[in-house]
């Protein structure tokens, strides 16, 4: 699980966009760990949110993820 979390954080830090969809995050993790299941990526992302390293961002119709402190978010 730690390697999945590291892959998510690396993707979030290197991404040109400040917010991203779950599918984009999952594709980035699959480049590093090809046989990872979507459920494991979701669990890793949730644990990063609980640790306040990632944040949810709701557009009203969909939920996106973002790296805490990067870009404009609701708490800025």
C-alpha positions as CSV (number, residue, x, y, z in Angstrom):
1,X,0.0,0.0,0.0
2,X,2.9,2.4,0.7
3,X,4.2,2.1,-2.8
4,X,0.7,3.0,-4.2
5,X,0.6,6.0,-1.8
6,X,4.0,7.2,-3.0
7,X,3.0,6.8,-6.7
8,X,-0.2,8.9,-6.0
9,X,1.8,11.6,-4.3
10,X,4.5,11.6,-7.0
11,X,1.7,12.0,-9.6
12,X,0.1,14.8,-7.7
13,X,3.3,16.7,-7.3
14,X,4.4,16.4,-10.9
15,X,1.0,17.0,-12.4
16,X,0.6,20.2,-14.3
17,X,-3.0,20.4,-13.1
18,X,-3.8,21.2,-9.5
19,X,-6.9,18.9,-9.5
20,X,-7.4,15.6,-11.2
21,X,-10.0,12.8,-11.6
22,X,-9.6,9.4,-10.0
23,X,-9.2,7.8,-13.4
24,X,-6.2,10.0,-14.2
25,X,-4.7,9.1,-10.8
26,X,-5.3,5.4,-11.4
27,X,-3.7,5.5,-14.8
28,X,-0.6,7.2,-13.3
29,X,-0.3,4.5,-10.6
30,X,-0.8,1.7,-13.2
31,X,2.3,3.1,-15.1
32,X,4.3,2.4,-11.9
33,X,2.5,-0.7,-10.6
34,X,0.8,-2.4,-13.6
35,X,-1.2,-5.0,-11.7
36,X,-2.8,-2.7,-9.1
37,X,-6.5,-2.9,-8.5
38,X,-8.7,0.2,-8.6
39,X,-9.9,-0.6,-5.1
40,X,-6.4,-0.5,-3.7
41,X,-5.8,2.9,-5.4
42,X,-9.0,4.2,-3.8
43,X,-8.0,3.0,-0.4
44,X,-4.6,4.6,-0.7
45,X,-6.1,7.9,-1.8
46,X,-8.6,7.8,1.1
47,X,-5.7,7.2,3.6
48,X,-3.9,10.2,2.1
49,X,-7.0,12.3,2.5
50,X,-7.4,11.2,6.1
51,X,-3.8,12.3,6.7
52,X,-4.6,15.6,5.0
53,X,-2.0,15.2,2.2
54,X,-4.7,15.1,-0.5
55,X,-8.0,16.9,-0.5
56,X,-11.4,16.3,-2.2
57,X,-12.6,19.0,-4.5
58,X,-16.3,18.9,-5.6
59,X,-17.4,20.6,-8.8
60,X,-21.0,19.9,-7.9
61,X,-21.3,17.1,-10.5
62,X,-18.1,15.2,-9.8
63,X,-15.4,14.9,-7.2
64,X,-11.8,15.6,-8.0
65,X,-8.6,15.1,-6.0
66,X,-5.9,17.7,-5.3
67,X,-2.6,18.0,-3.4
68,X,-3.2,20.0,-0.2
69,X,-1.7,23.4,-0.5
70,X,-1.2,23.3,-4.3
71,X,-3.5,25.5,-6.4
72,X,-6.7,27.3,-5.4
73,X,-8.9,25.3,-3.1
74,X,-11.9,26.0,-0.9
75,X,-9.8,26.5,2.2
76,X,-7.6,29.2,0.7
